Amino acid sequence: MAAVERRMRRIRRFQPIERVFRDRNNPLENLSMLEIFSRYRFMPESILVLTGMIFDVLDSPTMRSLPLPPLLSVLVTLHFYASGSHYMAIGDIHGISTSSVCRAVKRTTTAICQLLPTFVKFPADFASTQREFYNIAGFPKVVGCVDGTHVKVQAPTENEPDYVNRKGVHSINVQVM
């Protein structure tokens, strides 16, 4: 009888283990707009627009069985930007591993940086701009600067939380280059 039990243990050892795939939670469906904004510092519509802009970069096939969806990669990255929390804490909140958070933040940040030329414009003639900055303030090798100020506005009817600054006042961040 002992020989049969040993043989059965050996057979069980080589049987494939059934894998269980969890359904990934989508915070955009489960949280209110204010909760989303407080966690990610973006409104749901803005998050979806950003995800759409970098979807092709993040949606790459893997040899693994369950890659992170692009939306989850963007949410994890925005949560990291907004909170500065440790990867482990962000991973626990989103139900993914610390290493997955690290890869998601790196890939999403790289994809967002590729959008830089679309949204940031530098002067065409660097030499004359450098000369002008040097003549004005004595700064060498400056090709541009960003100045910003918050201009107080009335609370808009749409996407109202997008216009609340860190002091709790409705404003628009005006930047001049």
N, C-alpha and C positions, 0 to 999 in steps of 0.2 A: 504494500500500500504506500509506503514512503517513497518508493521509486516512482510510482504514478504521480504522486503529488509534486515531486521534483521535476518531472517531465512537464507537467501542466504549468508550473511556474515558469519554466523555460519558454514554453509556447506563448504564454501570456506576455512575456517580456518582448517578444518580437511582433506582437500585434500593434498596428498603428493606433495611436491615441486620437480620439475624436477631438477636433479643434472646435472651440466655441468662439464665434465672432460676436462682439458686443455691438449693439446699435449705437452709433456715435450721437451724443447729445448736441443739439444745435441751440446755443444760448440766444440766438436771435428770435427763436420761436418760443422760448420758455421764460425770458425775462421781459420786464417792461422797458419802454424806451428810456426812462430815467435810469434804470439799473444798468442798461447797456452803456449809456453815456458815462455813468460814474465809473464803470469798470474799464471801458475801452477808450474814452474821451472822444468818441465819434458816434454819430447817430447811425441807426441800422442802414438807412439808404446810402450814406457815405461809405460805410463798410462794404456794402455790396458793389458800389461803383469802383472802389479801390480793388476789390477782389477781381472784378471783371477786367480791369486794366492789366493785372499781372497774372491772370488765370493761366495763360499758355505757359508761362515760365514755371509756375508751381505745379501744374498738372502733368507731370512727367511720369511715364511708366516705370515701375520698379520691378525687381525680381522678388519682392516680398509679397505677402498675401493681402495686406491691408494698409496701404499708404495713407498718409494724412490727406484729407480733402483740402483743396486750396482755401476754402473759407475758414476751416479750422486753423490752418497755418497763419492766415492773416489775423484771426482773433487772438491766437496765442502771442503773436508778435506785438499787436497793439496793446494787449494786456501787459506785456513786458515793458513797452515804452511808457505806458500810463502809470504803472505802479513801481517799476524798478524792483519788483519782487525777485526772489531766487527762482531759478528754473524749476526746482523741486516743488515749490508752492504752486507755481503756475501749472505744472504738470498734474499735480493732485486735483486742482480745480477743474481742469479740462479732461481728466481721465487718460493722460498719456504719460510716457516715461520722460525723465529728465533729459535723456539724450535726444528724444524726439523734439522736445521744446527747443533745445540748442540748435538742431538742424533746421527747424521751422523758422526760428528767428534769423538765422544766417541766410537762408534761401530767400525769405521774404524781404529782408533788408536789402539784399543784393538786387532783387527785382525792383524794389522801390527806387533804389539809386539809379537804375537804368532809365527811370522816368525823369531824371533830373533835367536833361536838355528840353523836355517838353514844358517844364514849369519855371525854370531859371534861365534867364538870358544874360550873357556876359557881353561887354562891349566888343565891337568888331576890331577896333584898333587899340590893342593893349598898350603900345608904346606911348601914345599921346595921353591915354588915361593915367598911366603911371606918372608921366611928367606933370600932369595937372595936379594930382594928389601930392606929389612931392613939392610943387610950388606953393600949394595952399597950406599944407600942414607939416611938410618935412617927412612924410611917410614914404619910404622907398618901396618900390615894387608892389604897390597896391593897384589892383585892377577893378575894384568895385567895393561897395559896402552896402549893408542893409541897415536901414534905420526903421524902427517901428514904434508906434504909439497906439494906445487904445483910445478910440473915439467913441464916446458914450452914445448909444442909440436907444430908441424905444424898443421894447420887446416885440419882435416880429410874431406873426400868427403861425407861421410854418417854421419847423425846426428851431423852435425857441431856445432849447438848451445849447444849441451850437453857438449861440451868441453870448453865453455867460462866461466871463473871464474868471481867472483864479480868485478874484476878490468878490465874486458873486454879482457883478454888475454887467448889464447887457452892453456889449461894445463890439466894435469891429477892429481887428488888428490891422492897421494901415501900415504898409511897408513901402519905402521909397528906395530905389536903387539908383 
